[in-house]
């Protein structure tokens, strides 16, 4: 693979940083409820109204670097 070849060409001792990003929903919403058979539940459920948190982390020389964004 081309990426593996490029890694092998790097000089010894080169500082590599591995980075990954992940998104997490931090506010869950109830999308279902209970009622007696035939009865309606008077509730409004908004779509896409949840808060999300993105976490970007890096790993280099045995240390973890984290950045959070909303």
C-alpha positions as CSV (number, residue, x, y, z in Angstrom):
1,X,0.0,0.0,0.0
2,X,1.1,3.5,-0.7
3,X,0.6,4.7,2.9
4,X,2.7,1.9,4.3
5,X,5.5,2.7,1.9
6,X,5.5,6.4,2.9
7,X,5.7,5.4,6.5
8,X,8.7,3.3,5.9
9,X,10.4,6.2,4.0
10,X,10.2,8.5,7.1
11,X,13.5,9.0,9.0
12,X,13.9,7.1,12.2
13,X,12.6,9.1,15.2
14,X,10.0,11.0,13.2
15,X,7.2,12.3,15.5
16,X,3.9,10.8,14.2
17,X,0.6,12.1,15.4
18,X,-2.5,9.9,15.1
19,X,-5.8,11.8,15.1
20,X,-9.4,10.6,15.3
21,X,-12.8,12.4,15.6
22,X,-16.0,11.2,17.1
23,X,-19.4,12.7,17.6
24,X,-21.6,12.0,20.7
25,X,-25.2,13.0,21.4
26,X,-25.3,14.4,25.0
27,X,-29.0,15.2,25.2
28,X,-31.2,12.2,24.6
29,X,-34.9,12.6,23.8
30,X,-37.9,10.4,24.4
31,X,-39.5,9.3,21.1
32,X,-42.1,6.9,22.6
33,X,-44.5,6.9,25.5
34,X,-47.2,4.8,27.1
35,X,-51.0,5.2,27.2
36,X,-54.1,3.0,27.4
37,X,-55.0,1.3,24.2
38,X,-56.7,3.8,21.8
39,X,-55.6,6.9,23.9
40,X,-53.3,9.5,22.4
41,X,-50.3,10.9,24.2
42,X,-50.4,14.7,24.0
43,X,-46.7,15.4,23.4
44,X,-44.6,17.2,20.8
45,X,-41.4,15.5,19.8
46,X,-39.0,17.8,18.0
47,X,-36.7,16.3,15.4
48,X,-32.9,16.9,15.4
49,X,-33.1,19.0,18.6
50,X,-30.4,17.2,20.5
51,X,-27.1,18.7,21.5
52,X,-24.0,17.1,20.1
53,X,-20.4,17.1,21.2
54,X,-17.5,16.5,18.9
55,X,-14.3,15.1,20.4
56,X,-11.1,15.2,18.5
57,X,-8.2,13.4,20.0
58,X,-4.6,12.9,19.0
59,X,-1.9,10.5,20.2
60,X,1.8,11.3,19.9
61,X,4.9,10.1,21.8
62,X,2.8,8.3,24.5
63,X,0.6,11.4,25.2
64,X,-3.1,11.9,24.4
65,X,-4.2,15.4,23.2
66,X,-8.0,16.1,23.4
67,X,-10.1,18.9,21.9
68,X,-13.8,19.2,22.5
69,X,-16.1,21.3,20.3
70,X,-19.9,21.9,20.5
